[in-house]
Amino acid sequence: MLGFQSDQLSSLFRGASKTWSFVPQVTQPIFTAGRLKSNVKFARAQRELALASISKRFEQRSAKCRTLWFNIAERKRSERNRKLLVTTLQDRSRLAYLRYQGGVDTLLNALDADS
């Protein structure tokens, strides 16, 4: 530390008021008995635990997303199949009535196609 000592502010930089002081100060303890190393190990362990937790949550959410996408695809496929079935049944009925009107088939078969 370097400094000046004075009773009054006006005589701060004059005469015998100049005092020089040099004292080294140690801010770190010299012997910590492995405390710093164990703190580092503890911090690393906490980091690894956090990474494992994040990884587990990511896998769980990823599995949920896969399930949701599968369900969406399954619903779309099911809807597409239902629409195809409706279209097929309508075509069957239409063709049965055309056959009846053309005299090729009976009314009973046309009515049966409606059900």
URMOKA-V260868 format. One record per residue. N is the residue number from 1. SS is DSSP state (@ for helix, = for strand, . for the rest). OMEGA is omega in degrees with one decimal (* if undefined). D_CENTER is the distance of its C-alpha to the mean C-alpha in Angstrom with 1 decimal. Layout:
N:SS:OMEGA:D_CENTER / N:SS:OMEGA:D_CENTER
//
This chain:
1:.:175.0:53.4 / 2:=:-179.0:55.8 / 3:=:178.8:57.4 / 4:=:-177.7:60.5 / 5:.:-179.0:62.3 / 6:.:176.5:64.6 / 7:.:-177.7:66.1 / 8:.:-178.0:66.0 / 9:.:-177.7:63.7 / 10:.:-179.1:66.6 / 11:.:-176.0:67.7 / 12:.:-175.2:64.2 / 13:.:-178.0:64.9 / 14:.:168.0:68.7 / 15:@:-172.0:70.8 / 16:@:-178.4:70.0 / 17:@:-179.5:66.7 / 18:=:178.6:64.9 / 19:=:179.4:63.1 / 20:=:-179.5:60.9 / 21:.:177.2:58.6 / 22:.:-179.5:56.5 / 23:.:176.8:54.6 / 24:.:179.8:51.7 / 25:.:178.7:48.9 / 26:.:-178.4:46.5 / 27:.:179.0:43.1 / 28:.:174.7:41.5 / 29:.:-177.0:43.0 / 30:.:-177.5:44.8 / 31:.:-177.9:44.1 / 32:.:176.0:40.8 / 33:.:175.7:41.3 / 34:.:-177.9:38.0 / 35:@:-179.0:36.0 / 36:@:179.0:34.2 / 37:@:179.9:33.3 / 38:@:175.6:32.1 / 39:@:177.4:29.9 / 40:@:178.1:28.4 / 41:@:179.1:27.9 / 42:@:178.9:26.4 / 43:@:177.8:23.9 / 44:@:178.9:22.9 / 45:@:177.2:22.6 / 46:@:178.3:20.3 / 47:@:179.0:18.1 / 48:@:178.2:18.2 / 49:@:178.3:17.4 / 50:@:178.1:14.3 / 51:@:177.9:13.1 / 52:@:178.5:14.0 / 53:@:178.6:12.2 / 54:@:179.5:8.9 / 55:@:179.4:9.9 / 56:@:178.8:11.0 / 57:@:178.9:8.0 / 58:@:179.4:6.3 / 59:@:179.3:9.7 / 60:@:-179.3:10.1 / 61:@:177.1:7.4 / 62:@:177.5:8.7 / 63:@:177.3:12.1 / 64:@:179.0:11.7 / 65:@:178.3:10.9 / 66:@:179.1:13.9 / 67:@:179.2:16.0 / 68:@:179.2:15.4 / 69:@:177.1:16.4 / 70:@:179.3:19.3 / 71:@:178.3:20.4 / 72:@:179.6:20.4 / 73:@:178.9:22.4 / 74:@:178.3:24.7 / 75:@:178.3:25.5 / 76:@:179.3:26.3 / 77:@:179.3:28.5 / 78:@:178.7:30.2 / 79:@:178.3:30.8 / 80:@:178.4:32.3 / 81:@:177.8:34.5 / 82:@:178.5:35.7 / 83:@:178.6:36.6 / 84:@:177.8:38.5 / 85:@:178.8:40.3 / 86:@:179.3:41.4 / 87:@:179.5:42.6 / 88:@:179.5:44.5 / 89:@:176.8:46.2 / 90:@:177.7:47.2 / 91:@:178.5:48.7 / 92:@:-179.8:50.5 / 93:@:179.9:52.1 / 94:@:-179.8:53.1 / 95:@:178.4:54.7 / 96:@:178.5:56.5 / 97:@:175.9:58.1 / 98:@:177.3:59.0 / 99:@:178.5:60.7 / 100:@:-178.8:62.5 / 101:@:178.5:63.6 / 102:.:178.2:64.8 / 103:.:-177.9:66.9 / 104:.:-174.6:65.2 / 105:.:-177.6:63.6 / 106:.:176.7:64.4 / 107:@:-179.4:63.0 / 108:@:178.9:61.8 / 109:@:178.2:59.4 / 110:@:178.6:58.1 / 111:@:178.6:57.5 / 112:@:178.1:55.9 / 113:@:178.4:53.4 / 114:@:-174.0:52.4 / 115:.:*:51.4
//
